């Protein structure tokens, strides 16, 4: 199979990223009609709102990743 599927420490971040991206897809599909109707947003404004949400996730994830890399912490998964 794939060599990374044998190590949970490598597979874990990819799984989390896939779940987060799927969640954003569901949120966008559900909130777009409500944003247009209730808030009176145009299609462009809705796009900018979701683009901002994705950009803030990208920046926040990068900063938190760098912070967690520089601090001493225990590993979540360790190979025996």
N, C-alpha and C positions, 0 to 999 in steps of 0.2 A: 504494500500500500504506500502511503505517503510517509516519508521519514519524520515529519513533524507531528504526525498523529500519535507517535509513541511517547512523546513528552508533553504532559499536561501544562507545563510552564510556558511552552511555546503555543500550544493550541488555545489556551485560555483567553489571551487578548483578542485573538481573531474571532472567537465565539462571542465575546462581549461586544466587539465592534459590530458584528453582524446583527445582534439583537438590538443595539441602539439604532442602527440605520433602519431596521424594520420598524421600530417604534416611531421614528421620525416620519416614515412613510405613512403609517396609520394616522398619526396626529395631523399631518398636512391634509390628508384626504378627508378627515372628519371635520377639521376646523375651517377649511376654506369656504364652504357654503355659509357657515355661521358668521365668519368675518365679513363676507360680502353683504349679508342680509342685516345683521345686527349692528355692525360698526359702520356700514356704508363704505367699505373699502373697495377700491378698484382691483382689477386683476394684477396690475403692477405693484400696488401697495401690499397685496397679499404675498406676492413673490418676494418683495424686499423684506417683509417681516420674517418669512421662513429662511431667507438667505442670511439674515442677521442672526437668527437662532442657530443655524448651522455654523456660522462663523464664530459665534461666542463659544459653542461647544469645542471647536477646533482650537481656539486660543486657550480655553480653560483646561482642556485635556493635555495640551502641550506643557503648560505651566505646572500643573499638578504632577505630570510625569517627571518633569525635571526636579521638582521638589522631592518627590518620593525616591528618586534616584540618588539624591545627595544625602538623604537622611539614613540613619541606620535603622533597618527594619527586618523583621523575620520574613522568610519566604513563605508564601502560601502553600506551595507544593514543593516537596523535596523528594528527590529520587533516593531510594535506598541502595 
